[in-house]
Amino acid sequence: MTTDELVDDAKTRMDKSVESMRHELTGVRTGRASSALLDRIQVDYYGTRTPLNQIAQISVPDARLLVITPYDKSAIKEIERAVMESDLGLNPANDGAVVRLPIPQLTEDRRKDLVKVARHIAEEGRIAVRNVRRDVIHHLKELDRSGEAQTDEVHRAEDRVQKLTDEHVSASTRS
């Protein structure tokens, strides 16, 4: 691999890390209903762990309510159990045809917990970006040691990787 290919690979992997972190942040429950809240929920559907959005339609009729309409009505109890076992703190209401999830107002304690969760997710994103940097710089140094690339070229590539890292870490902080 050339130094340019390694830098391009680093950019791609860092982009994916930041995007993954942003996706994780969408699953953090705020005071507003969003179907993204349920993206991480897995339902035991006929013995197989299946994402909720694959076995049910999720709608948001208003800002404080999620409605889950299963494609197979026999799965309603499993859906209800999966929501209750999740870390969302929501209490499902089952009427036999749909599961309603009222989204309660956030308390001050819950807000503080959400800030901690969001900071933790952002820190994981920054760590992932730094791990990519460490890996690419290791490969660049191997190129330098093996003589496949000139030392000046490797140093320029390391500087480019550091700039990419700084950009992606600041992007994960803004998200």
Secondary structure, 3 states (H helix, E strand, C coil): CCHHHHHHHHHHHHHHHHHHHHHHHHCCCCCCCCHHHHCCCEEEECCEEEEHHHHEEEEEEECCEEEEEECCHHHHHHHHHHHHHCCCCCCCEECCCCEEEECCCCCHHHHHHHHHHHHHHHHHHHHHHHHHHHHHHHHHHHHHHHCCCCHHHHHHHHHHHHHHHHHHHHHHHHC
